[in-house]
Amino acid sequence: MIRTILLIGYLILTLWAFGSIVLHGSRPTKSLSWLLTIIAIPFGGPILYYLFGVNRRKFRFFRLRQTERRRLYDENYQSLSTTEDDIHVHENKYKKLSNLNKENTFFPSYKGNNVTVLNDGEETFEAIFKAIKNAKSFVHLQYYIFKEGELTERFYELFKAKIKEGVEIRLIYDSVGSFSFRGKTIKRFKDIGVQAYPMMPLRFGSLLFTLNYRNHRKILIIDGCLGFTGGVNVSDKYIKKSSPLGIWKDLHVRLEGPVVNSLHRIFIKDYHFASSKEMLINEKYLPNLKPIGESTVQIVASGPDSRQPAVMQQYISMINSATTSVYIANPYFIPGTTVLQAIKIAALSGIQVSLLIPNKSDSLMAKHSMFSRFEELLAIGVNIYLREDFSHSKVILIDNEVASIGSGNFDYRSFEHNFEANAVIYDKKITEAICKEFTEYCEINKSLDYKTFKNRPFYQRFIEGIAKFFSPLL
């Protein structure tokens, strides 16, 4: 009797999963991977699909939760932030890139910004703590990982001092990435006056709708006029060795000028979604910022509530606009077919394409999946360098003229499931400096040779093939 019930249950789950994939599957390759997963793992396959595979962007519940509240900001933002005089009108080869990003995110390119590139965790947090100490009105933070440790304690002490001075502190964090930031830890912060909320909390009733959608952004805003974004999370692994990977390396940017309003707008929308309390739409939080520097910068925001996969399209457009070089540094280089073809077209067109990938990884599945694509890229002349230290940077550099630094990886999760934010910097001087450092890393690290890599052991190629098969699910 029990076996019959289990068999009926299995058939019902499997048929439901098959039907859902056929009706709502977003891509054939991903749908095929899920179909085979369902067949290969009885009961577990359909459950995994329900948790991580269902395309909930097609469902009304998800659209309402993720989009309706946020639409308020699209309607009220333009009148409060910046003027038309601040907008940079591109008349060169990056006009299409700028227009694409604006159509996808509502954020134009703003001229008159001051950009400082922060090259590691120590430099990043030194700048962040200095900025918080100088805050006069408010500090707004948003992180994927806000983890207990030395850095968190420094934030706590700073927050306590600034709140006594009358400074408002608002913090939003991802429920999965900041899983340890709960209980007594979060209570300590709330007890001193920090207004802290999780994004898409892990709660019964909403877990199945939100588990697969994470807020991967890293944003800090000080008094509405100073902003930080990039790839650095609040974790001690950025300042001291806490794992076999050593101290994590990453790039972050410090921004001043009109573009800070774009970055702040992302925080404000997310904060309203997380807290359901405050609408921070006024001149205190979105002041009219005057030009303060020479750089043109554009913010690209993307998430499962976006009309288009903005980060993926940003990367493709950047690659397509290149005429001499494409440099990519990313810890999770697992591009889908469309992005992979853009890279191949660039390489076959005579453009120098170089990838800087960490040889070590915090995810074996991700590492093997990355390596599974190297042979076909090496065969057409793509340069691939394996960095011995672990770099978490998400960077793409085009023609020594334009740089993108942010939270978006080259993988399905960043393109489809995560909320991400990138800063596109249209500044030749800054980009050349980052390119110089990129090439220096390439010179001192291992370069993959096509013939040698092609003859790697069978077991390695087999493992990579398995990982490649599951890559659309990562």
Secondary structure, 3 states (H helix, E strand, C coil): CHHHHHHHHHHHHHHHHHHHHHHHCCCHHHHHHHHHHHHHCCCHHHHHHHHHHCCHHHCHHHHHHHHHHHHHHHHHCCCCCCCHHHECCCCCCCHHHHHHHHHHHCCCCEEEEEEEEECCHHHHHHHHHHHHHCCCCEEEEEECCECCCHHHHHHHHHHHHHHHCCCEEEEEEECCCCCCCCCHHHHHHHHCCCEEEEECCCCCCCHHHHCCCCECCCEEEECCCEEEEECCCECHHHCCCCCCCCCCECCEEEEECCCHHHHHHHHHHHHHHHHCCCCCCCCCCCCCCCCCCCEEEEEEEECCCCCCCHHHHHHHHHHHHCCCEEEEECCCECCCHHHHHHHHHHHHCCCEEEEEEECCCCCHHHHHHHHCCHHHHHCCCCEEEEECCCECCCEEEECCCEEEEECCCECHHHHHHCEEEEEEEECHHHHHHHHHHHHHHHHHCEECCHHHHHCCCHHHHHHHHHHHHHHHHC
